[in-house]
């Protein structure tokens, strides 16, 4: 009987403590930190694929100017940026002020060879 009463009191105290604003803030901070770690781990394969694409293109195109190199780094910073570039300049034949001619065709060819883990090639 006393044991049940003590357990009920402990549960009530735990609920009261967990509902305080400090504990809520502390727990939400922990949740945000863990979520950030999970997102970073999930993005590792994508970032490796983008880095490989960048390195392959730069290795085959040593004559790029610094502004072109910076532009390619920006385009390959995320999968979304790369897909937007492909849609606009490779598939849509829009004029690109930074990469054009042979360099654009080579870069588009390299993009076509990219395969992401979560889907088929671009």
The 8 nearest C-alpha neighbors of each residue, nearest first, counted from 0:
[[1, 3, 2, 4, 5, 6, 7, 8],
 [2, 0, 4, 3, 5, 6, 7, 8],
 [1, 3, 5, 0, 4, 6, 7, 8],
 [4, 2, 6, 0, 1, 5, 7, 8],
 [3, 5, 1, 7, 2, 6, 8, 0],
 [6, 4, 8, 2, 7, 3, 1, 9],
 [5, 7, 9, 3, 8, 4, 10, 2],
 [6, 8, 10, 4, 5, 9, 11, 3],
 [9, 7, 5, 11, 6, 10, 12, 4],
 [10, 8, 6, 12, 11, 7, 13, 5],
 [9, 11, 13, 7, 12, 8, 6, 14],
 [10, 12, 8, 14, 13, 9, 7, 15],
 [13, 11, 15, 9, 14, 10, 16, 8],
 [12, 14, 10, 16, 11, 15, 17, 9],
 [13, 15, 17, 11, 12, 16, 10, 18],
 [16, 14, 12, 18, 13, 17, 11, 19],
 [17, 15, 13, 18, 14, 19, 12, 22],
 [18, 16, 14, 15, 19, 22, 13, 23],
 [17, 19, 15, 16, 14, 20, 23, 22],
 [20, 18, 16, 22, 21, 17, 23, 15],
 [19, 21, 23, 22, 24, 18, 17, 25],
 [22, 20, 24, 23, 19, 25, 18, 26],
 [21, 23, 25, 24, 19, 20, 17, 26],
 [24, 22, 20, 26, 21, 25, 27, 19],
 [25, 23, 21, 27, 22, 26, 20, 28],
 [26, 24, 22, 28, 23, 27, 21, 29],
 [25, 27, 29, 23, 28, 24, 22, 30],
 [28, 26, 30, 24, 29, 25, 23, 31],
 [29, 27, 31, 25, 26, 30, 24, 32],
 [28, 30, 26, 32, 27, 31, 33, 25],
 [29, 31, 27, 33, 28, 32, 34, 26],
 [32, 30, 34, 28, 29, 33, 35, 27],
 [31, 33, 29, 35, 34, 30, 28, 36],
 [32, 34, 36, 30, 35, 31, 29, 37],
 [35, 33, 31, 37, 36, 32, 30, 38],
 [36, 34, 32, 38, 33, 37, 31, 39],
 [35, 37, 33, 39, 34, 38, 40, 32],
 [36, 38, 34, 40, 39, 35, 41, 33],
 [39, 37, 41, 35, 40, 36, 34, 42],
 [38, 40, 36, 42, 37, 41, 35, 43],
 [39, 41, 37, 43, 38, 42, 36, 44],
 [40, 42, 38, 39, 43, 37, 44, 45],
 [41, 43, 39, 45, 40, 44, 46, 38],
 [42, 44, 46, 40, 45, 41, 47, 39],
 [45, 43, 47, 46, 42, 48, 41, 116],
 [46, 44, 48, 42, 47, 43, 49, 115],
 [45, 47, 49, 43, 48, 44, 50, 42],
 [48, 46, 50, 44, 45, 49, 51, 43],
 [47, 49, 51, 45, 46, 50, 44, 52],
 [48, 50, 46, 52, 51, 47, 75, 53],
 [51, 49, 47, 53, 52, 48, 46, 54],
 [52, 50, 54, 48, 53, 49, 55, 47],
 [53, 51, 49, 55, 50, 54, 56, 48],
 [54, 52, 50, 56, 51, 55, 57, 49],
 [53, 55, 51, 57, 56, 52, 58, 50],
 [56, 54, 58, 52, 53, 57, 51, 59],
 [55, 57, 53, 59, 58, 54, 60, 52],
 [58, 56, 60, 54, 59, 55, 53, 61],
 [57, 59, 55, 56, 60, 54, 61, 53],
 [58, 60, 56, 57, 61, 55, 54, 105],
 [61, 59, 57, 62, 58, 56, 63, 102],
 [60, 62, 63, 57, 59, 58, 64, 56],
 [63, 61, 60, 64, 57, 59, 65, 102],
 [64, 62, 61, 67, 60, 68, 65, 57],
 [63, 65, 67, 66, 68, 62, 61, 69],
 [64, 66, 68, 67, 69, 63, 70, 62],
 [67, 65, 69, 68, 64, 70, 97, 63],
 [68, 66, 70, 64, 65, 69, 97, 63],
 [67, 69, 65, 71, 70, 66, 72, 64],
 [70, 68, 66, 72, 67, 71, 65, 73],
 [69, 71, 67, 73, 68, 72, 66, 74],
 [72, 70, 74, 68, 73, 69, 75, 67],
 [71, 73, 69, 75, 70, 74, 76, 68],
 [74, 72, 70, 76, 71, 75, 69, 80],
 [75, 73, 71, 80, 81, 72, 76, 70],
 [74, 76, 72, 73, 77, 81, 49, 71],
 [75, 77, 73, 74, 72, 80, 49, 78],
 [78, 76, 80, 79, 75, 81, 74, 46],
 [77, 79, 81, 80, 82, 75, 76, 45],
 [78, 80, 82, 77, 81, 83, 84, 76],
 [81, 79, 83, 77, 74, 78, 82, 84],
 [80, 82, 84, 78, 79, 83, 74, 75],
 [83, 81, 85, 79, 84, 80, 86, 78],
 [82, 84, 80, 86, 81, 85, 87, 79],
 [85, 83, 81, 87, 82, 86, 88, 80],
 [86, 84, 89, 82, 83, 87, 88, 90],
 [87, 85, 90, 83, 84, 91, 88, 89],
 [86, 88, 91, 84, 85, 93, 83, 89],
 [89, 87, 93, 92, 91, 85, 84, 90],
 [90, 88, 85, 92, 107, 91, 86, 87],
 [89, 91, 86, 92, 88, 85, 87, 93],
 [90, 92, 87, 88, 93, 89, 86, 85],
 [93, 91, 88, 89, 90, 94, 87, 86],
 [92, 94, 88, 91, 87, 95, 89, 90],
 [95, 93, 92, 96, 88, 99, 87, 98],
 [94, 96, 97, 98, 99, 93, 88, 103],
 [97, 95, 98, 94, 99, 67, 93, 70],
 [98, 96, 95, 67, 99, 70, 66, 71],
 [99, 97, 103, 95, 102, 96, 67, 100],
 [100, 98, 103, 102, 95, 101, 97, 96],
 [101, 99, 103, 102, 104, 98, 105, 95],
 [100, 102, 104, 103, 105, 99, 106, 98],
 [101, 103, 105, 104, 100, 99, 98, 106],
 [102, 104, 99, 106, 98, 100, 105, 101],
 [103, 105, 101, 107, 106, 102, 108, 100],
 [106, 104, 108, 102, 103, 107, 101, 109],
 [105, 107, 109, 103, 108, 104, 102, 110],
 [108, 106, 110, 104, 109, 105, 89, 103],
 [107, 109, 105, 111, 106, 110, 104, 112],
 [110, 108, 106, 112, 107, 111, 105, 113],
 [109, 111, 107, 113, 112, 108, 106, 121],
 [110, 112, 108, 109, 113, 121, 107, 120],
 [111, 113, 109, 110, 114, 120, 108, 121],
 [114, 112, 110, 120, 111, 121, 115, 109],
 [115, 113, 120, 119, 112, 121, 116, 118],
 [114, 116, 117, 118, 119, 120, 45, 113],
 [115, 117, 118, 114, 44, 45, 119, 48],
 [118, 116, 115, 119, 114, 45, 44, 120],
 [117, 119, 115, 116, 120, 114, 121, 113],
 [120, 118, 114, 115, 121, 117, 116, 113],
 [119, 121, 114, 113, 115, 112, 111, 118],
 [120, 111, 113, 119, 114, 110, 112, 82]]
